[in-house]
Amino acid sequence: MLKELRKKKNAKKVWIILSIIIVPAFILWGSGSLIRSKEEATFAGKIAGRKISFLEFRDAVDATRNQAIMQFGDNLPEIQKYVNLEAQAWERLILLNEAKRRKITASNREVIEQIEDYPFFKTSKGQFDNRLYSQMLQYTFHTQPRIFEEQTRQNLMLAKLYKEVTNSASLTEQEIQDEYQKGNEEISIYYISSAISDFAKDIAPKEEELKDYFTRNSIQFKQPLSFNVEYLAAESEEKIRDFARGTKDTNLSWKETGWFSQTEAIPGIGWSPQISNIISKLETGKYSAIIQLDKNYYIFRLKERKEPHIPEFENIKDKAGQAFIKDKSKAIAKAKIEDCLKGLKELSQKNPKAVDFDKTAKEFGLKSGATGLFKFGSYIEGIGASDSFWLKARGLKEGEFSQIMEEPAGFFIIKLKEKTQFDEKKFLNEKLQFMQKLLDQKKQEYFVKFIEGLKRKAQLLF
C-alpha cells in the first residue's frame, strides 16, 4: 500500500485523459462481473496462451468501470448500458500484457502524484484531501485504496504505452488542408439513382426458383451454435445457495430463455459473450457457477443445444425468399444503371453539353435529382451518408459525371452542381489548433489499429 499518499498534500499536476487510452466499444451491454466458486475449474479466457482467471478478469472489469466513472462522471448511469465493460476489460489486459513485455513501469512516486492531481480528490482550494479521497473510494468507486492505487499504476503504464506507440504519428501539410476542407467546404450534386427497393416489389419468385437459390447459397443460411437455457436470478448469491439447499423459502423459480445463438443477447438478461461462452461449455443438464451480472446473481442450466447447421428448406423458406428478392432486385438495379451509364457516355461523346441527367434517367426508368449544399460527414436526405458522394464529387470537373457508385441503398451516377471554397485566411488563423486536434485523432486511430493487431497476435480465446 502507498502509505505516503495519506500524508502528502501537494504534488505537480499530471492529469492524464484516460478516455484516449482505452477506446470505448459501444454495443448494448449491462456491466457485469463473474464470481468464482469453490468448485470452479475453468478460466475466463487466454491471452497468448496464458490463462486469465475469472478473478483477474473481474479485477480488469472493476478497473475499467472505475475508469468509466472518472471519464463520464454523473453521466455514467445514462450511457452505462451502451458501454461494453467486458470488451474494454479484455483490451486492458492485452495492453497491460504488452506494457509489461516492453518493461514499462510506473513508480510509487508517479502513482502518488497522479492520485493527488485528480480534481475529484481536491478541496475547493485545489488541495488534495485525504478524507475526501477515502470517501470517494468508499461511496463512488466502491474500491479499497490499495486496489485503486494499483489500478492507477496500470493506467500510468497504459498512458506510457500510448505515448510510446503513437510518438511517431505526424501529419503532412496536404493532410491538414484536406481534412480542413472536409469540415469547411460544401458541395452539391446532380444524381441518377437506381434504388434496390424500387425493383423489389415486382419480384415474385416461384417455389422452384427459391429451392434452386437455396441450394446454390445454402451456406449463407447456416445457423450458429444456439442454446435453450434455464436460469435462476436473485439479488444475492446466498439466496441462490439457499434455494439449491432447500433450506429457506426464497420465492425463486426457474425461468427459461428460449433459443438464442452464441452471438445474440441472452433473452431476458442481456448481451454477454463471456456468459455465452460459459454456457457453450456446459453439458446438457449441467449447471454453471454462480455469476454476477449488474446487481443480480444468476445460475444457468443448459436445457438444450443445437450445433451449427444448415436448416431444411421448408424451415427457412421465408428467409430464403427475402434473400432471393434482395439479390434479384440488386442485380436488376445494377443492370439498369449500367445501361444508363452507357447511354450517358454515348451522349457525351457526341456533345458533352447535351448530357441531361433528368431526361436520361427517365429513358432508362430511373430517378434523378439534385441536392443542396452539404459537408463531408453529413446526411443527404433520400440518399444517405454524404462521405463517399462528397469525396467523389470533389474530384469531378465541371460537366463531368462519375462512374457507378455502389451504396447500401443502390447505385448512383453523380455530377458536380456547386462547390464552395474554404476561407484560406480563416484556415491559417485556425491551423495550429486544428492541426493539434487532427494529430490527436490520428494518434487515437493509430492506437486502435495497434490494439487490433495485439488482439490478433494475442490469439484471444474465451
VOTORKE-212030 format. One record per residue (C-alpha): residue number from 1; chain; x, y, z. Coordinates in pm, 1 decimal, decimal comma. Each point is the difference from the previous one (the first is absolute). Layout:
NODE   num   chaine         px         py         pz
NODE   NUM        A          X          Y          Z
...
END
This chain:
NODE   num   chaine         px         py         pz
NODE     1        A        0,0        0,0        0,0
NODE     2        A      120,8      350,6      -79,3
NODE     3        A      -10,4      134,2      355,0
NODE     4        A      171,0      322,1     -107,7
NODE     5        A     -312,4       99,0     -185,6
NODE     6        A     -186,2       48,8      327,0
NODE     7        A      262,0      252,6      113,2
NODE     8        A       63,3      195,7     -318,2
NODE     9        A     -187,2      324,7      -67,0
NODE    10        A      156,2      150,9     -310,8
NODE    11        A      153,5     -135,2     -321,9
NODE    12        A       49,1      120,8     -355,5
NODE    13        A     -290,6      -45,0     -239,6
NODE    14        A        6,3     -306,9     -221,2
NODE    15        A     -354,1      -18,1     -136,5
NODE    16        A      -39,4     -289,1     -246,9
NODE    17        A     -302,2      -28,2     -223,9
NODE    18        A      -93,3     -364,4       52,3
NODE    19        A     -258,6        3,9     -274,3
NODE    20        A      275,3      -10,8     -267,8
NODE    21        A      171,7     -302,5      154,8
NODE    22        A     -283,9     -246,3      -29,9
NODE    23        A     -232,9       58,0     -293,9
NODE    24        A     -363,2      -58,2      105,0
NODE    25        A     -196,0     -270,3     -180,5
NODE    26        A     -365,9       98,3      -36,0
NODE    27        A     -241,1     -290,5      -15,6
NODE    28        A     -290,4      -85,4      225,7
NODE    29        A      143,5     -121,8      326,4
NODE    30        A      -79,1      -20,0      368,5
NODE    31        A      324,8       21,2      193,6
NODE    32        A       78,4     -322,2      180,1
NODE    33        A      260,1     -212,3      167,2
NODE    34        A       48,0     -367,7       68,2
NODE    35        A       13,2     -163,7      341,9
NODE    36        A      238,7     -286,6       70,9
NODE    37        A     -147,3     -305,9      166,8
NODE    38        A      190,3     -255,4      203,0
NODE    39        A      -76,5     -264,1     -255,6
NODE    40        A      110,3      216,4     -294,6
NODE    41        A      270,5     -153,5     -214,0
NODE    42        A      -41,5      212,9     -312,1
NODE    43        A      148,3      335,8      -95,9
NODE    44        A     -126,4      318,2     -165,1
NODE    45        A      221,6      -21,3     -308,1
NODE    46        A      351,9      -14,2     -135,4
NODE    47        A      238,3      269,8     -119,6
NODE    48        A      293,7     -130,7     -202,2
NODE    49        A      -46,6     -339,2      160,2
NODE    50        A       -8,9      135,4      357,3
NODE    51        A     -312,7      -85,6      195,7
NODE    52        A     -190,6      296,5      141,4
NODE    53        A     -182,9      -95,9      316,8
NODE    54        A     -347,2      131,0       73,1
NODE    55        A      147,0      194,8      292,3
NODE    56        A      253,6      174,8     -224,7
NODE    57        A     -269,7       72,9     -254,9
NODE    58        A     -235,6      132,4      269,1
NODE    59        A      275,3      233,4      123,4
NODE    60        A       44,0      129,9     -355,4
NODE    61        A     -375,3       61,1      -28,4
NODE    62        A        7,2      188,2      332,4
NODE    63        A      292,4      212,5     -119,9
NODE    64        A     -179,7       75,0     -325,2
NODE    65        A     -316,4       95,6      188,3
NODE    66        A      197,9      239,0      221,9
NODE    67        A      154,0      147,3     -311,9
NODE    68        A     -350,4       53,4     -143,1
NODE    69        A     -102,9      174,7      323,2
NODE    70        A      294,8      237,9      -35,7
NODE    71        A      -67,3       55,7     -368,3
NODE    72        A     -378,2       45,3        1,4
NODE    73        A      -71,2      110,6      357,8
NODE    74        A     -368,0       73,4       66,4
NODE    75        A      -89,2      -98,9     -357,6
NODE    76        A      108,6     -361,6       51,0
NODE    77        A     -345,5     -135,8      100,7
NODE    78        A     -146,2      133,9     -326,6
NODE    79        A      256,9     -161,7     -229,5
NODE    80        A      101,8     -304,3      204,7
NODE    81        A     -227,0     -235,3     -192,9
NODE    82        A      186,7       91,7     -319,5
NODE    83        A      351,4      -48,9      137,9
NODE    84        A      143,6     -347,8      -42,0
NODE    85        A      208,1      -33,9      316,0
NODE    86        A       91,6     -360,1      -80,0
NODE    87        A      149,0       90,6     -339,6
NODE    88        A      193,1      287,0      156,2
NODE    89        A      121,5     -227,5      282,6
NODE    90        A      146,8     -243,4     -254,3
NODE    91        A      166,0      289,7     -181,9
NODE    92        A      142,3      117,3      330,7
NODE    93        A      146,7     -342,3       75,6
NODE    94        A      151,0      -28,6     -348,0
NODE    95        A      152,6      348,2       22,6
NODE    96        A      139,4      -62,9      348,0
NODE    97        A      152,4     -321,3     -128,2
NODE    98        A      172,3      200,4     -275,7
NODE    99        A      111,4      274,1      242,0
NODE   100        A      164,2     -259,8      224,0
NODE   101        A      163,1     -162,5     -301,9
NODE   102        A      152,7      339,0      -82,8
NODE   103        A      107,1       34,2      365,1
NODE   104        A     -211,4      312,9       50,3
NODE   105        A      -45,4       79,0      368,9
NODE   106        A     -138,7      274,1      224,9
NODE   107        A      168,0       92,9      327,9
NODE   108        A     -168,5       56,9      334,8
NODE   109        A       81,2      369,8      -33,6
NODE   110        A     -180,5       21,4     -334,7
NODE   111        A     -304,3     -176,7      146,8
NODE   112        A       -8,5      241,2      295,3
NODE   113        A       28,4      305,7     -221,7
NODE   114        A     -268,0     -126,4     -238,1
NODE   115        A     -253,1      -71,0      274,8
NODE   116        A       69,4      330,6      171,6
NODE   117        A      -59,4      178,5     -329,4
NODE   118        A     -346,3     -146,2      -65,8
NODE   119        A     -238,6      297,7       42,2
NODE   120        A     -267,8     -209,5      172,2
NODE   121        A      235,2      -63,3      294,0
NODE   122        A       66,1      371,1       53,5
NODE   123        A     -164,3      265,2      213,1
NODE   124        A     -142,7      321,2     -143,1
NODE   125        A      343,6      151,9       64,2
NODE   126        A      165,6     -254,5     -226,7
NODE   127        A      170,6     -206,4      269,9
NODE   128        A       -2,4     -378,5       27,2
NODE   129        A     -228,7     -105,4      285,5
NODE   130        A       59,7     -339,5      164,0
NODE   131        A     -352,0      -13,5      148,8
NODE   132        A     -159,5       79,6     -335,0
NODE   133        A      222,3     -264,0     -162,2
NODE   134        A     -120,0     -267,6      245,2
NODE   135        A     -365,4       99,1      -39,6
NODE   136        A       16,6       -0,1     -379,8
NODE   137        A      162,7     -343,2       -8,0
NODE   138        A     -260,4     -138,9      238,8
NODE   139        A     -321,0      153,0     -134,3
NODE   140        A       74,0       79,6     -367,8
NODE   141        A      255,0     -257,4     -116,1
NODE   142        A      -80,2     -269,6      259,2
NODE   143        A      366,9      -91,9       -5,9
NODE   144        A      264,7      -48,5      266,9
NODE   145        A      291,9      248,2       -5,6
NODE   146        A      271,1     -252,8      -81,9
NODE   147        A     -206,1     -135,0     -290,7
NODE   148        A      -69,9      349,7     -135,4
NODE   149        A      368,1       82,5       26,9
NODE   150        A       93,4     -310,0     -197,4
NODE   151        A     -259,2       91,4     -264,4
NODE   152        A      157,8      346,8      -17,9
NODE   153        A      342,9     -158,3      -47,9
NODE   154        A     -141,1     -203,6     -288,6
NODE   155        A     -163,5      310,8     -150,6
NODE   156        A      336,7      177,3        6,9
NODE   157        A      161,7     -297,6     -171,8
NODE   158        A     -270,7       10,4     -268,3
NODE   159        A       53,8      375,6      -44,2
NODE   160        A      372,9      -60,2      -52,3
NODE   161        A      -76,1     -280,0     -246,5
NODE   162        A     -235,6      232,7     -189,8
NODE   163        A      268,7      267,8      -18,3
NODE   164        A      265,5     -249,1     -111,1
NODE   165        A     -220,1     -150,0     -271,2
NODE   166        A     -133,7      328,4     -139,8
NODE   167        A      314,3      210,3       37,2
NODE   168        A       87,8      -33,8     -368,9
NODE   169        A     -341,5      116,6     -127,1
NODE   170        A       26,3      310,0     -220,7
NODE   171        A     -193,7      198,3     -259,4
NODE   172        A       89,5      140,8     -340,5
NODE   173        A     -110,5      345,2     -113,0
NODE   174        A     -225,2     -163,4     -259,7
NODE   175        A     -170,1     -217,6      263,0
NODE   176        A      -70,2      302,3      218,8
NODE   177        A     -149,6      198,1     -287,7
NODE   178        A     -204,3     -295,1     -130,9
NODE   179        A     -153,7      -66,6      340,7
NODE   180        A      -73,1      368,8       54,0
NODE   181        A     -178,4       10,8     -333,8
NODE   182        A     -219,4     -293,2      102,5
NODE   183        A     -135,9      201,0      288,3
NODE   184        A      -27,8      335,0     -175,5
NODE   185        A      -60,3      -55,4     -371,1
NODE   186        A     -356,2      -63,1     -122,0
NODE   187        A     -105,7     -184,3     -314,5
NODE   188        A     -327,3      -64,5     -181,3
NODE   189        A      -61,0     -261,2     -270,6
NODE   190        A     -233,6     -120,2     -273,2
NODE   191        A      -65,7     -373,0       16,8
NODE   192        A     -163,9     -296,0     -169,6
NODE   193        A     -101,8     -278,1      237,1
NODE   194        A      -87,2     -363,1      -51,5
NODE   195        A     -145,9      -96,3      336,0
NODE   196        A      -15,8     -370,5       85,1
NODE   197        A     -334,6       41,6      175,8
NODE   198        A     -160,9      140,0     -317,9
NODE   199        A       25,0     -338,6     -172,2
NODE   200        A      -76,5     -231,7      292,7
NODE   201        A     -379,1       40,9      -18,4
NODE   202        A      -17,8     -152,1     -348,5
NODE   203        A      186,3     -319,3       89,4
NODE   204        A     -211,6     -306,9       84,7
NODE   205        A      222,3     -311,0        3,4
NODE   206        A     -143,8     -342,1      -69,8
NODE   207        A       55,4     -296,4      231,4
NODE   208        A      250,8     -163,2     -233,7
NODE   209        A      198,8      323,3      -29,4
NODE   210        A       22,4       26,3      377,4
NODE   211        A      109,7     -361,3       38,0
NODE   212        A      270,3       47,1     -262,4
NODE   213        A      113,6      325,5      165,5
NODE   214        A       10,2     -167,6      340,3
NODE   215        A      205,4     -291,1     -136,4
NODE   216        A      254,5      234,0     -161,5
NODE   217        A       24,8      229,3      304,6
NODE   218        A      -71,4     -239,0      287,7
NODE   219        A      315,6       99,0      191,6
NODE   220        A     -136,3      352,7       60,4
NODE   221        A     -295,3     -150,2      189,8
NODE   222        A      217,8     -198,4      238,4
NODE   223        A     -125,8       37,4      357,0
NODE   224        A      256,6       59,3      277,8
NODE   225        A       42,1     -195,3      322,0
NODE   226        A     -311,0       69,3      207,9
NODE   227        A     -139,8      -82,1      342,7
NODE   228        A     -314,3      -23,1      204,4
NODE   229        A       84,4       76,5      361,6
NODE   230        A     -172,3       -3,7      337,9
NODE   231        A      120,3      242,6      266,3
NODE   232        A      -55,4      133,9      349,6
NODE   233        A       34,7      370,5       77,2
NODE   234        A       34,1      153,9      346,9
NODE   235        A      125,0      313,0      175,2
NODE   236        A      267,8     -192,9      183,4
NODE   237        A      218,0     -305,9      -41,1
NODE   238        A     -125,6     -136,0      331,9
NODE   239        A     -362,7      -10,1     -118,2
NODE   240        A       99,1     -225,7     -290,3
NODE   241        A      196,2     -224,8      236,5
NODE   242        A     -298,1      -14,1      239,5
NODE   243        A     -224,6     -101,4     -289,3
NODE   244        A      243,7     -271,9     -104,8
NODE   245        A       21,4     -133,8      356,3
NODE   246        A     -374,8       28,9       54,2
NODE   247        A       66,9      152,4      340,3
NODE   248        A     -214,1      313,9      -44,2
NODE   249        A     -309,5      115,9     -184,3
NODE   250        A      164,2      235,3     -249,9
NODE   251        A     -293,3       41,5     -242,5
NODE   252        A      239,2      -71,7     -284,5
NODE   253        A     -103,6     -197,4     -306,1
NODE   254        A      171,6     -121,0     -312,8
NODE   255        A      -47,1      210,1     -314,6
NODE   256        A       61,0     -107,6     -358,3
NODE   257        A      171,3      217,5     -261,6
NODE   258        A     -120,5     -170,4     -314,9
NODE   259        A      241,5      -53,2     -288,8
NODE   260        A      281,1      251,1      -56,4
NODE   261        A      334,0      -21,0     -178,9
NODE   262        A      347,7       52,8      142,5
NODE   263        A       20,1      337,7     -171,8
NODE   264        A     -336,4      130,9      123,7
NODE   265        A     -116,3      159,7      323,6
NODE   266        A     -129,2     -245,3      259,9
NODE   267        A     -380,7       47,7        2,4
NODE   268        A     -115,7      173,0      316,5
NODE   269        A      357,3       61,8      117,9
NODE   270        A      218,4      182,0     -251,5
NODE   271        A      303,3      -34,5     -221,1
NODE   272        A      309,3     -164,7      146,8
NODE   273        A      253,0     -196,6     -206,5
NODE   274        A      168,0     -127,3      316,7
NODE   275        A     -320,3     -149,5      139,2
NODE   276        A      -92,0     -142,1     -340,4
NODE   277        A      344,5     -156,6       -8,1
NODE   278        A      -54,4     -158,3      341,9
NODE   279        A     -336,7     -135,2     -115,2
NODE   280        A      158,2     -139,8     -318,0
NODE   281        A      235,7     -211,6      210,9
NODE   282        A     -278,8     -149,8      211,4
NODE   283        A     -125,3     -349,9      -64,6
NODE   284        A     -375,7      -40,1      -40,3
NODE   285        A     -160,6       -8,6      346,0
NODE   286        A      307,9      142,4      174,7
NODE   287        A       17,0      320,6      206,3
NODE   288        A      232,9      297,5      -19,3
NODE   289        A      174,8      170,2      289,5
NODE   290        A     -186,9      292,1      157,6
NODE   291        A       47,2      307,5     -218,4
NODE   292        A      -48,2      367,1       87,3
NODE   293        A     -142,3      226,2     -270,9
NODE   294        A      -89,5      358,6       84,4
NODE   295        A     -156,5      -13,9      348,4
NODE   296        A     -136,7     -353,6      -31,7
NODE   297        A      142,8     -347,8       39,9
NODE   298        A      -75,9     -287,6     -235,4
NODE   299        A       52,1     -370,8      -38,4
NODE   300        A      -60,4     -166,1     -336,8
NODE   301        A      -99,6     -351,1     -100,7
NODE   302        A       39,2     -105,4     -363,3
NODE   303        A     -330,3     -155,9     -103,1
NODE   304        A       64,6      -48,5     -374,2
NODE   305        A      261,6       85,6     -258,2
NODE   306        A       12,0        0,9     -378,6
NODE   307        A      330,4      -31,7     -180,2
NODE   308        A       64,7      222,6     -304,1
NODE   309        A     -210,4     -131,1     -286,5
NODE   310        A     -167,1       84,0     -330,1
NODE   311        A     -377,7      -26,0       52,3
NODE   312        A     -239,0     -176,3     -233,2
NODE   313        A     -138,4      213,6     -282,8
NODE   314        A     -355,9      -13,4      134,7
NODE   315        A      115,9      145,9      331,6
NODE   316        A      184,1      286,9     -164,3
NODE   317        A     -223,5       66,1     -301,8
NODE   318        A     -106,5      353,1      102,3
NODE   319        A      355,9      106,6       74,6
NODE   320        A      118,6     -150,7     -327,4
NODE   321        A     -275,1      189,9     -180,7
NODE   322        A      108,7      331,4      149,7
NODE   323        A      362,9      -66,4      -93,6
NODE   324        A     -100,9      -99,9     -354,4
NODE   325        A     -201,5      318,5      -51,0
NODE   326        A      281,2      215,5      137,8
NODE   327        A      263,7     -159,4     -225,5
NODE   328        A     -226,5        4,2     -306,1
NODE   329        A     -106,0      363,5       44,5
NODE   330        A      363,2      101,8       56,2
NODE   331        A      100,8     -171,1     -325,3
NODE   332        A     -280,2      178,7     -187,6
NODE   333        A       92,9      336,9      153,4
NODE   334        A      363,0      -49,6     -100,6
NODE   335        A      -84,8     -103,0     -355,4
NODE   336        A     -230,4      302,0      -39,4
NODE   337        A      260,3      252,6      105,1
NODE   338        A      270,1     -168,0     -209,5
NODE   339        A     -221,1       52,8     -305,8
NODE   340        A      -58,6      357,1      111,8
NODE   341        A      374,3       68,3       35,8
NODE   342        A       57,0     -141,2     -347,7
NODE   343        A     -265,0      237,3     -134,1
NODE   344        A      157,6      299,0      178,4
NODE   345        A      340,9      -80,7     -146,2
NODE   346        A     -143,2      -22,9     -353,6
NODE   347        A     -168,9      339,5       42,0
NODE   348        A      315,7      153,1      146,0
NODE   349        A      213,4     -120,7     -290,5
NODE   350        A     -233,9      167,3     -246,6
NODE   351        A      -52,3      321,9      196,0
NODE   352        A       95,9       38,3      370,5
NODE   353        A     -237,8      295,0       37,4
NODE   354        A     -292,7     -218,5     -114,1
NODE   355        A       23,5     -225,1      310,8
NODE   356        A     -323,8       39,2      194,9
NODE   357        A      -24,0     -206,1      320,6
NODE   358        A     -377,8       35,2       39,6
NODE   359        A      -80,4      -97,1     -356,5
NODE   360        A      244,7     -290,7      -10,0
NODE   361        A     -119,8     -137,0      333,5
NODE   362        A     -361,1       -9,6     -124,7
NODE   363        A      103,0     -178,5     -319,3
NODE   364        A      147,6     -283,4      205,6
NODE   365        A     -275,4      -10,0      262,8
NODE   366        A      212,5      152,3      276,0
NODE   367        A      -33,6      294,5      236,3
NODE   368        A      199,4      320,5       -1,4
NODE   369        A       37,5      298,8      224,6
NODE   370        A      226,4      263,2      148,6
NODE   371        A      118,6       72,3      351,7
NODE   372        A       55,6      318,5      191,6
NODE   373        A      345,5       88,1      128,9
NODE   374        A      136,5     -255,4      245,8
NODE   375        A      320,5      -60,3      194,6
NODE   376        A      203,3     -314,6       43,0
NODE   377        A     -146,3     -207,8      284,9
NODE   378        A     -356,0      125,9      -43,4
NODE   379        A     -316,2     -182,4     -109,9
NODE   380        A     -162,8       55,5     -338,4
NODE   381        A     -376,3      -37,6        9,1
NODE   382        A     -115,7     -287,0     -220,0
NODE   383        A      353,8     -119,2      -73,3
NODE   384        A      182,6      -71,3      325,6
NODE   385        A      341,7       79,3      146,3
NODE   386        A      182,7      268,3     -195,3
NODE   387        A      362,9     -111,5       35,1
NODE   388        A       46,3     -199,1     -319,7
NODE   389        A     -207,1      250,8     -203,8
NODE   390        A      199,8      296,4      134,2
NODE   391        A      333,6     -166,9      -73,0
NODE   392        A     -104,5     -109,4     -349,0
NODE   393        A     -157,4      334,4      -94,0
NODE   394        A      300,5      192,2      127,0
NODE   395        A      215,9     -161,7     -266,8
NODE   396        A     -241,0       58,2     -290,1
NODE   397        A       51,5      277,7     -251,8
NODE   398        A     -286,1      222,7     -111,5
NODE   399        A     -233,8     -195,5     -229,5
NODE   400        A      171,9     -333,7       74,4
NODE   401        A     -205,7     -290,0      137,9
NODE   402        A      122,6     -282,5      218,7
NODE   403        A       22,3     -372,8      -52,4
NODE   404        A     -260,9     -214,5      180,2
NODE   405        A        8,9       34,5      378,4
NODE   406        A     -132,7     -288,9      207,2
NODE   407        A     -166,8       95,5      328,9
NODE   408        A     -214,7     -197,7      248,5
NODE   409        A     -319,5      139,3     -155,2
NODE   410        A      101,4      -70,7     -359,7
NODE   411        A      209,7      145,1     -282,2
NODE   412        A       70,8      361,1      -96,8
NODE   413        A      155,7      215,1     -270,3
NODE   414        A       77,1      354,6      109,5
NODE   415        A      106,8      332,5     -149,5
NODE   416        A      132,4      308,5      177,7
NODE   417        A     -257,6      275,5       38,5
NODE   418        A      174,4      253,2      225,1
NODE   419        A      304,6       17,9      225,1
NODE   420        A       85,3      268,1      254,2
NODE   421        A      364,9       78,1       71,9
NODE   422        A      127,7        6,8      356,2
NODE   423        A      131,4      325,2      147,2
NODE   424        A      381,4      -16,2      -21,4
NODE   425        A       48,1      290,8      240,4
NODE   426        A     -219,4     -172,4      257,0
NODE   427        A      190,6     -322,6      -59,6
NODE   428        A      333,6      166,7       78,2
NODE   429        A     -141,0      150,9      320,7
NODE   430        A     -140,0     -335,5      118,0
NODE   431        A      274,7     -223,2     -138,2
NODE   432        A      203,2      -64,6      318,0
NODE   433        A     -301,7      -84,6      215,0
NODE   434        A     -154,9     -211,2     -276,9
NODE   435        A      331,6     -179,4      -62,2
NODE   436        A       28,6     -100,0      367,9
NODE   437        A     -355,3     -131,1        6,4
NODE   438        A       61,9     -193,4     -320,9
NODE   439        A      326,9     -141,5      134,0
NODE   440        A     -176,9     -120,0      316,6
NODE   441        A     -260,7     -172,4     -216,9
NODE   442        A      268,7     -162,0     -213,4
NODE   443        A      177,7     -128,3      311,4
NODE   444        A     -322,7     -151,0      130,7
NODE   445        A      -72,9     -165,4     -335,6
NODE   446        A      356,5     -130,1      -10,6
NODE   447        A      -38,1     -138,2      352,0
NODE   448        A     -328,1     -170,6      -87,9
NODE   449        A      178,5     -180,5     -285,6
NODE   450        A      278,6      -86,0      242,2
NODE   451        A     -255,2     -155,3      239,3
NODE   452        A     -155,9     -201,9     -283,2
NODE   453        A      345,1     -126,2      -93,5
NODE   454        A       67,6     -101,2      359,7
NODE   455        A     -331,3     -186,1       12,0
NODE   456        A       94,4     -204,3     -305,4
NODE   457        A      348,3      -59,6      132,1
NODE   458        A     -129,6      -92,4      347,1
NODE   459        A     -234,1     -261,2     -150,1
NODE   460        A     -264,3       89,7      256,4
NODE   461        A     -208,6     -305,0       81,9
NODE   462        A     -311,0      -16,8      221,1
END
